[in-house]
């Protein structure tokens, strides 16, 4: 067991880190597409800063452009970027018993060396954020992304076999190898392996199965799971399999999961095919939850489920369709920095 520990995402936070879209498929090929991307990233940042500080990494050439979109209270940190998925390119923050902040710097290789991805600049973001935050820089040899893990803060981590065991990420590593490194870096003692992620996320422009679009732990012993209700969508069977599998697992304390199914939006397709729209991909902040909406009849019900799962927090919905069109959601573009506990024993 490591001295380092990744807190639950519901633990108190000092700030949220993000990155501003700067190029490639995320920004798009037209002025209208660029405006749509910048607007939705800014909408998330501007919502978060109502609850806690936000630091936005911005490519130096985009600093003036970003200022037109961002709330003036948002701190801008000029940095070289390929893309804007901070959950994956940034560090995973951890704490130790002595009150130190650590930043786990996973190897980032473009979600398994995808031929459409560039990552020469993004691979350096975690170390830059670690330095800026004052965290201890914890280098890991594991190819991994923040969207590929979810912890309960009490020893449990959720992962998917298609991410950490992906031959494009960690060829030759066994489950035991991965579990040992997650234990060293995150302080977890129990790894729950889900078989895969959602269908769209498993296609060419996906991550190959990130867990943060599938399942989240709002409190110890409880798991929120994406549930596609329509048999016409391929995720209908995928979700049934994941939920059935979760029912056979336990958390680090040995508890059976209280499984709460969060229904998928009724929308099934966009111009690219079956969507992976998911309410699971939300961000918990101090006193709030920043949640994805889709202009869908299911939005209201899903936000109500999230509100019940996170009592005492105000749920703020943001239309995330432009995010999902680019390959992710609100959780994917944000990374929380936990607060260092005060009044630690001498």
Phi, psi and omega in degrees: 000134183279158171287340179273149182213132174273119179290162170302152178290351176270355179290157180304144184237149174270326180189171174240136178258140177218173175224142186268133182304135185231343182179185176068201184296333181294317179283329179092184186252351183234163178298324180294319179294320178296318179296319179297317180295310181298324183293318183284322175299317180293323180300320178293312180299318182291332175285318182295321186292348173287343182252324185197166181299152177230133170248125182249117171287131182225131175302138186309323181290346185255004186301315181292319178299315182299324183300332180286342183255332192263145173303139184298341179282351182281128178284131178257129180241103180297130181200146177290135184221146164267321189213194192223024182264080190298328179303326187263325183268339180275176179281162169261119185277141180223167177233159170239173185294341179273003178088017177270147173265132176240157179228110180282122180256092176291159168287127176248124181230039176068048176055047177092027177072039181297140186288346179266353187262149169237140186214016180298324178274318182297331180293345180259356185294318184300319180292324178293319179292320178303314181295316182297323183279345184081012181281155170292132184273112185251103185275129177246142175278356184280131170282117188198162176225154180300332178286351182264005180223150172211126185247162173257357181079000181235023175111351183259140170226138174262134176220176175235142181300329184283351178258290185295333178261010178299126179301336177282347179254300188230066182298132176090349179281141176266171174302320180297321178298313180297315181298322180295319181288323175294325175295317181295319188269324186253350181073021181272152180243352186216119181252124175260115182267115171272149187290331185189179174252202183279163188298308182300323181288347179264358180271187194304318185261019179261183181268356186077020168120042179300141182286337189283004172251356187249313188211148178214151182249102182283337178200155183306131178087354181240136179229130173271131184230135176297133184226103176282121187270345188258118181298345179287344181264136181299337179286351174303309180287322179302313182293321177301317181295316182296315181295319177297320179294315180302325181294343179267355184255170177228167174269183184298334180273000179088007181281143166291147180285138162276101186270119177251113179280128176254111186297142174291158172303157178290335178300128183258325189222159165233195184292347180263350181131205181294132183275162171243033177308130185212134175279349179295331187277064182248165178244127174269131178233175179298111177081005184206172173225125177261113193242151177281137167235167189220019185058040192238149178301339182275351185305311186298316180296317182295318179295327178293319178298317179296319178299320178291326182285336180237070184299142179085000179248141178275126181268125179245120179267138177230132180297114188254013184298323178291331175291310182295330176297338181258358171115012180191192182224198186295318178298325184293335186256008184230156175213119183277143173251114183290154176282142174282126182302142177265164176056044177290149178296146179292000000 
